[in-house]
Amino acid sequence: MVKPYTDRYTDDCTRIRRFNSNISSDELVWHQDTKTRRITVLEGIGWKLQLDNQLPVEMLPDTSYTIPQELHHRLLKGAGELIVEIVEK
């Protein structure tokens, strides 16, 4: 399966992830990660983060969100591309 994003690693635990504006919403599926992640929005308008059993929240530029390991979550597409910094703990 082709990933719906590209990553550029800045060190062992930090990467910049880019979701292209022409991504299909069908590619943004529920999933879990093996490590806790802190996501900081660098660029993006209207994109939302939905954690398991919670309503989606709009992801705001210069704001960080923590996703605990093994928690199901997904993104909901906004306008334009989304660029985030991901730090794994």
ABEGO torsion letter per residue (X at the ends): XBBABBBBBABAABBBBBBBAABBAAABBBBBBABBBBBBBABEBGBBBBBBGBBBBBBBBGBBBBBBBGBBBBBBBBBEBBBBBBBBX
